[in-house]
Amino acid sequence: MTCGQWNTLVAELAPRSASSRAGATTDRTRSLTLEATAEQHRFVTGSSELDRVLGGGLVEGSVTLVGGDPGIGKSTLMLQAAAALAAAGPVLYATGEESLGQVALRARRLGLGRMAANLVAQTNLESVLAEAESIKARALIIDSIQTVYSERIEAAPGAVSQLRECTAELVRFAKSRGVAVLLVGHVTKEGQIAGPRVLEHMVDTVLYFESDTGSRFRVLRSVKNRFGAANEIGVFAMAEEGLREVKNPSAMFLSRHEQPVPGSAVTVLREGSRSLLIEVQVLVDESHAANPRRVAVGIDANRLSMLLAVAHRHGGIALHGQDVFANIVGGVRLTETAADLAMVLAARSSLMNQPLAQDLVVFGELGLAGEIRPVPFGEERVREAAKHGFRRALVPAANAPRKAPEGVQVRGIHRLSEALESL
């Protein structure tokens, strides 16, 4: 050192250009009226179930994050979507986990050997965006976002800083170029997208793949969607030729017994814009322990305990000395209260060893005072039950349609005691 002193060097970061900062834009202000009346172009993905979850198709300039467990079918769905999107314009599929030969092998197995999409095995973000620019891509698929890195960030791929910066750059690219971007994301042991939750706030749409262990059925659920309904679901079946759409998901969740069995009731679940028939099963057995067990699968255990207390107080169904096991068939997770009445009637059926009628469907929320509260989309639920051959419906009085579907007898009830008397 020529100055002969210590600590005279100061590290300074080179200033970044305004165009590279998150949120920076050079667009001029525009009238909201003009933007609201402008037609939003959507790309058809080749799958009506995926289009349903997206709200009608893939919006131009949108960013969609798809998550799910390893091997559940994320890459398969993206490859099938890429083949269909290529019909509307150039598509770039960037893979960071497989070689081009491995992707081509899977495409051949899925019958997509002649797909027109462009493939690139690249994890450098700047190179991927440059390639997308060169081919004027209308859609860009990144598989997966955890493998991509930016040269501007001194961190390993998958690090929090890399994930945040790469996603922000992809969002800027999508909005400025009008390119629809699809990101595949890894999930943690808890089933959440790996990395900071800020990723889910940065993108427009977040989709999750769900499936039971060993099941060939896949449920694609929308947990966030700026261009459609949240909590919408699409149902697929994994086959040799890839993911096939399930047009009638009620048939998957609903198992018809050859003979009526005690402890089983059919209700109608609402998922997004779709009504699904599901079977609620409750097993009541004499307890030999000091504290009877309460086991719930697919329903909150605290709500099950509350329903059993209401059934005892207002329906005279004594289950204090019984073990109660409740299950929602098909691995469905109940997130609404429309199955309350079905749960109580199934518990009574198991306790009395008296099966419910096979052509009976019930739904309704149960209040602490024993009242049956209405649920949203009551008429749509009744119509869905009628399509599947149910001829009797026990519903809240406020949900009883003015004109019932042909061949269906609908009875509206106000209290739990009325429902028990009708049986």
C-alpha positions in Angstrom: 0.0 0.0 0.0 1.5 3.4 -1.0 -0.5 5.4 1.5 1.0 3.5 4.5 -2.4 3.3 6.3 -4.9 0.5 7.2 -8.6 0.2 6.4 -8.4 2.8 3.6 -10.2 0.5 1.0 -14.0 0.8 0.9 -16.1 -1.7 -1.1 -18.8 -0.1 -3.3 -21.5 -1.8 -5.3 -21.8 -0.8 -8.9 -25.1 1.0 -9.4 -27.7 -1.0 -11.3 -29.5 0.6 -14.2 -33.1 1.7 -13.5 -34.4 -0.8 -16.1 -33.1 -3.8 -14.2 -34.7 -2.8 -10.8 -37.7 -4.7 -9.7 -40.9 -2.8 -10.5 -39.2 -0.4 -12.9 -41.1 0.4 -16.0 -41.1 2.9 -18.9 -44.7 2.5 -19.9 -46.8 5.7 -19.9 -50.0 6.0 -18.0 -53.1 4.7 -19.8 -56.8 5.0 -19.2 -58.3 2.2 -17.1 -61.4 2.3 -19.3 -59.4 1.4 -22.4 -57.6 -1.4 -20.5 -60.8 -2.8 -19.0 -62.5 -3.0 -22.4 -59.5 -4.5 -24.2 -59.9 -8.2 -24.9 -57.5 -10.5 -23.0 -56.2 -13.1 -25.3 -56.0 -16.7 -23.8 -54.1 -19.7 -25.2 -55.7 -23.1 -25.2 -53.5 -25.6 -23.4 -55.1 -28.7 -25.1 -56.6 -29.9 -21.8 -60.1 -28.7 -20.8 -59.4 -29.5 -17.2 -56.2 -27.4 -17.2 -58.1 -24.6 -19.0 -60.8 -24.8 -16.4 -58.4 -24.4 -13.5 -56.7 -21.5 -15.3 -60.0 -19.7 -15.7 -60.5 -20.4 -19.4 -57.0 -20.8 -20.8 -53.5 -19.3 -20.4 -53.5 -15.5 -20.3 -51.0 -13.7 -22.5 -48.3 -12.2 -20.3 -49.2 -14.2 -17.2 -46.9 -16.1 -14.9 -48.1 -19.4 -13.5 -46.4 -21.5 -10.8 -47.2 -25.2 -10.7 -46.1 -27.3 -7.6 -46.5 -30.8 -6.5 -44.7 -33.9 -5.0 -41.9 -35.6 -7.0 -43.3 -37.9 -9.7 -46.8 -36.6 -9.5 -46.9 -35.5 -13.2 -45.8 -31.8 -13.3 -43.3 -32.3 -16.2 -45.7 -34.6 -18.0 -48.5 -31.9 -17.8 -46.1 -29.2 -18.9 -44.9 -31.2 -21.9 -48.4 -32.0 -23.0 -49.3 -28.3 -22.7 -46.2 -27.3 -24.6 -47.3 -29.5 -27.5 -50.7 -27.9 -27.6 -49.5 -24.3 -27.2 -47.1 -24.7 -30.1 -50.1 -24.6 -32.4 -50.7 -20.9 -31.4 -47.0 -19.8 -31.7 -43.4 -20.6 -30.8 -43.0 -22.3 -27.4 -39.7 -22.7 -25.5 -39.4 -25.5 -23.0 -36.3 -25.0 -20.8 -35.3 -28.0 -18.7 -32.8 -27.8 -16.0 -33.2 -31.3 -14.5 -33.2 -33.5 -17.7 -31.2 -33.7 -20.8 -32.8 -33.1 -24.2 -32.6 -36.9 -24.9 -34.6 -37.6 -21.7 -37.2 -35.1 -22.6 -37.5 -36.5 -26.1 -37.8 -40.0 -24.7 -40.7 -38.9 -22.5 -42.3 -37.0 -25.4 -42.1 -40.2 -27.6 -43.8 -42.2 -24.8 -46.6 -39.7 -24.6 -47.1 -39.7 -28.3 -45.7 -36.2 -28.8 -42.6 -37.1 -30.8 -43.5 -34.7 -33.6 -44.3 -31.7 -31.3 -43.3 -28.3 -32.6 -42.1 -26.9 -29.3 -38.5 -25.8 -29.0 -36.4 -27.5 -26.3 -33.3 -26.2 -24.5 -31.3 -27.8 -21.6 -30.2 -24.6 -19.9 -30.2 -23.2 -16.4 -28.7 -19.8 -17.0 -31.6 -17.3 -16.9 -30.0 -14.8 -19.2 -29.4 -17.5 -21.8 -33.0 -18.8 -21.6 -34.5 -15.3 -22.0 -32.2 -14.6 -24.9 -33.3 -17.8 -26.6 -36.9 -16.9 -26.0 -36.3 -13.5 -27.5 -34.6 -15.0 -30.6 -37.5 -17.3 -31.5 -40.1 -14.7 -30.4 -41.7 -17.2 -28.1 -45.4 -16.8 -27.1 -45.0 -19.2 -24.2 -42.0 -20.1 -22.0 -41.9 -23.1 -19.7 -39.2 -23.4 -16.9 -38.7 -26.9 -15.4 -37.9 -26.1 -12.7 -37.4 -22.7 -11.1 -35.2 -24.1 -8.4 -32.5 -25.0 -11.0 -32.3 -21.6 -12.7 -29.7 -19.0 -11.7 -28.8 -15.5 -12.6 -25.3 -14.3 -13.2 -26.0 -11.1 -11.3 -26.5 -13.0 -8.0 -23.5 -14.7 -6.3 -25.5 -17.6 -4.9 -26.1 -21.2 -5.8 -29.2 -22.2 -7.8 -32.2 -22.7 -5.4 -31.0 -20.2 -2.9 -33.5 -17.7 -1.6 -31.9 -14.7 -3.4 -31.7 -16.6 -6.7 -35.3 -17.7 -6.5 -36.5 -14.2 -5.8 -34.4 -12.5 -8.4 -35.0 -15.1 -11.2 -38.8 -15.0 -10.6 -38.8 -11.2 -10.6 -36.9 -11.2 -13.9 -39.3 -13.7 -15.4 -42.3 -11.6 -14.3 -40.8 -8.5 -15.9 -40.1 -10.4 -19.0 -43.6 -11.8 -19.2 -45.3 -8.4 -18.6 -43.1 -6.5 -21.0 -43.1 -9.0 -23.9 -46.6 -10.5 -23.4 -45.2 -14.0 -23.1 -47.1 -16.6 -21.0 -44.6 -18.1 -18.5 -45.1 -21.4 -16.7 -42.9 -22.3 -13.8 -42.5 -25.7 -12.2 -41.7 -25.6 -8.5 -40.5 -28.2 -6.0 -42.4 -28.7 -2.8 -41.2 -29.2 0.8 -42.1 -32.1 3.1 -45.1 -29.9 4.2 -46.3 -29.8 0.6 -45.6 -26.0 0.1 -43.6 -24.5 -2.7 -39.9 -24.7 -1.8 -38.3 -21.3 -1.2 -39.8 -18.1 0.1 -43.5 -17.7 0.1 -42.9 -14.4 -1.7 -42.8 -16.4 -4.9 -46.5 -17.1 -4.6 -47.2 -13.4 -4.3 -45.1 -12.4 -7.3 -46.8 -14.7 -9.8 -50.4 -14.5 -11.1 -51.5 -18.0 -10.6 -50.5 -20.8 -8.2 -51.5 -24.4 -9.0 -50.9 -27.5 -6.8 -51.0 -31.1 -7.8 -52.5 -33.4 -5.2 -52.8 -37.2 -5.0 -53.2 -40.0 -2.6 -50.3 -42.4 -2.2 -50.7 -45.2 -4.8 -53.6 -43.6 -6.5 -53.5 -43.0 -10.3 -55.8 -40.0 -10.0 -54.4 -36.5 -9.8 -56.2 -33.3 -8.7 -54.9 -30.0 -9.9 -56.1 -27.2 -7.6 -55.9 -23.4 -8.0 -55.0 -21.7 -4.7 -54.4 -18.3 -6.4 -55.7 -17.0 -9.7 -55.8 -13.4 -10.8 -57.7 -14.3 -14.0 -60.2 -16.9 -12.7 -61.8 -18.5 -9.7 -59.6 -19.7 -6.9 -60.0 -23.2 -5.4 -61.0 -24.5 -8.9 -60.0 -28.1 -9.5 -59.2 -30.2 -12.5 -59.1 -34.0 -12.3 -56.7 -36.2 -14.2 -55.8 -39.9 -14.4 -52.2 -41.0 -14.9 -51.9 -43.5 -17.8 -49.2 -44.9 -20.0 -49.8 -42.2 -22.6 -49.7 -39.4 -19.9 -52.3 -37.5 -18.0 -55.9 -38.1 -19.2 -58.8 -35.8 -18.3 -61.5 -37.2 -16.0 -64.7 -35.7 -17.4 -66.9 -37.0 -14.5 -65.0 -36.7 -11.3 -68.0 -37.5 -9.1 -67.7 -41.1 -10.4 -64.1 -41.2 -9.0 -65.1 -40.0 -5.5 -68.4 -41.8 -5.3 -68.4 -45.6 -4.8 -71.8 -47.2 -5.2 -72.3 -50.3 -2.9 -74.2 -53.3 -4.2 -76.3 -53.3 -1.0 -77.0 -50.4 1.3 -74.5 -50.3 4.1 -74.7 -48.6 7.5 -72.6 -45.5 8.2 -72.5 -44.2 4.7 -74.0 -41.0 3.4 -73.7 -39.1 0.1 -73.3 -35.3 0.0 -72.4 -32.7 -2.6 -69.1 -30.8 -2.3 -68.5 -27.5 -4.0 -65.0 -27.0 -5.5 -64.6 -23.7 -7.4 -67.3 -23.7 -10.1 -67.8 -27.5 -9.9 -70.1 -29.6 -7.8 -68.8 -33.1 -6.8 -70.7 -36.0 -5.2 -68.7 -37.6 -2.4 -69.3 -40.3 0.1 -69.0 -39.7 3.8 -68.3 -42.8 6.0 -68.6 -43.0 9.7 -67.9 -46.1 11.9 -69.2 -46.1 15.4 -68.0 -48.9 17.7 -68.2 -49.5 21.4 -65.1 -48.1 23.2 -63.2 -50.2 25.7 -61.0 -47.3 26.8 -61.6 -44.6 29.3 -61.5 -41.9 26.6 -63.3 -42.9 23.4 -61.3 -42.2 20.2 -62.3 -39.6 17.6 -60.4 -40.2 14.4 -61.1 -38.0 11.4 -59.6 -38.4 7.8 -60.4 -35.6 5.4 -62.2 -33.5 8.0 -61.0 -31.3 10.9 -61.1 -33.4 14.1 -62.3 -30.5 16.1 -65.3 -30.0 13.8 -66.1 -33.7 14.1 -66.2 -33.4 17.9 -68.4 -30.4 17.7 -70.9 -32.2 15.3 -71.1 -35.2 17.7 -71.8 -32.8 20.6 -74.6 -31.1 18.6 -76.0 -34.5 17.5 -76.2 -35.6 21.2 -77.7 -32.3 22.5 -80.3 -31.8 19.7 -80.7 -35.2 18.2 -80.5 -37.5 21.1 -77.6 -39.5 19.5 -75.5 -40.7 22.4 -71.9 -41.4 21.3 -70.1 -40.6 24.6 -69.1 -44.2 25.1 -68.4 -45.0 21.4 -65.3 -44.8 19.3 -66.0 -42.7 16.2 -64.0 -43.0 12.9 -64.9 -40.6 10.1 -63.5 -40.8 6.6 -64.1 -38.9 3.3 -63.8 -41.4 0.4 -61.4 -40.7 -2.3 -58.9 -38.7 -0.3 -60.9 -35.5 -0.5 -60.2 -32.8 2.1 -63.4 -31.0 3.2 -62.9 -27.2 3.4 -66.6 -26.3 3.7 -69.4 -27.0 6.1 -71.9 -28.5 3.6 -71.1 -32.1 4.7 -72.1 -31.5 8.4 -75.6 -33.0 8.0 -74.2 -36.0 6.1 -71.7 -36.6 8.8 -74.3 -36.7 11.6 -76.7 -38.9 9.6 -73.9 -41.3 8.8 -72.9 -41.5 12.5 -76.6 -42.3 13.4 -76.8 -44.9 10.7 -73.7 -46.7 12.0 -74.9 -46.5 15.6 -78.3 -47.8 14.8 -77.0 -50.3 12.2 -79.6 -48.9 9.8 -78.4 -48.0 6.3 -79.6 -44.8 4.5 -81.4 -45.1 1.2 -79.1 -45.4 -1.7 -81.0 -42.8 -3.7 -80.7 -40.2 -0.9 -78.3 -37.2 -1.0 -78.0 -34.7 1.9 -76.2 -31.5 2.5 -76.4 -28.6 4.9 -74.4 -26.8 7.6 -75.2 -27.7 11.2 -75.4 -24.9 13.8 -74.7 -25.2 17.5 -78.4 -24.6 18.3 -79.4 -27.6 16.1 -80.5 -25.5 13.1 -79.7 -26.4 9.5 -78.1 -23.5 7.8 -78.1 -23.0 4.0 -75.0 -23.4 1.9 -73.9 -21.6 -1.3 -75.1 -22.9 -4.7 -77.9 -25.1 -3.3 -79.8 -25.5 -6.6 -76.6 -26.4 -8.5 -75.9 -29.2 -5.9 -79.4 -30.6 -6.3 -79.0 -30.6 -10.1 -75.7 -32.4 -9.9 -77.2 -35.1 -7.7 -80.1 -35.5 -10.1 -77.6 -36.1 -13.0 -76.2 -39.1 -11.1 -79.6 -40.8 -10.4 -80.4 -39.6 -6.9 -84.1 -39.3 -6.4 -84.4 -37.9 -2.9 -82.6 -34.9 -1.4 -82.5 -33.6 2.2 -81.4 -30.0 2.1 -81.7 -26.8 4.2 -85.1 -25.1 3.7 -83.5 -22.0 2.3 -81.7 -24.1 -0.4 -84.9 -26.0 -1.5 -85.4 -25.0 -5.2 -88.8 -23.6 -6.2 -89.0 -26.2 -9.0 -87.1 -29.4 -8.2 -85.4 -31.3 -11.1 -87.7 -33.9 -12.7 -87.9 -37.1 -10.8 -86.3 -35.7 -7.6 -88.1 -35.3 -4.4 -86.6 -32.4 -2.4 -87.4 -31.8 1.3 -86.3 -28.6 3.0 -85.6 -28.9 6.7 -85.0 -26.3 9.4 -83.6 -28.3 12.3 -81.7 -31.5 13.0 -84.7 -33.1 14.6 -86.7 -32.8 11.4 -83.9 -34.5 9.5 -83.9 -37.4 11.9 -87.7 -37.7 11.8 -87.6 -37.8 8.0 -85.5 -41.0 8.1 
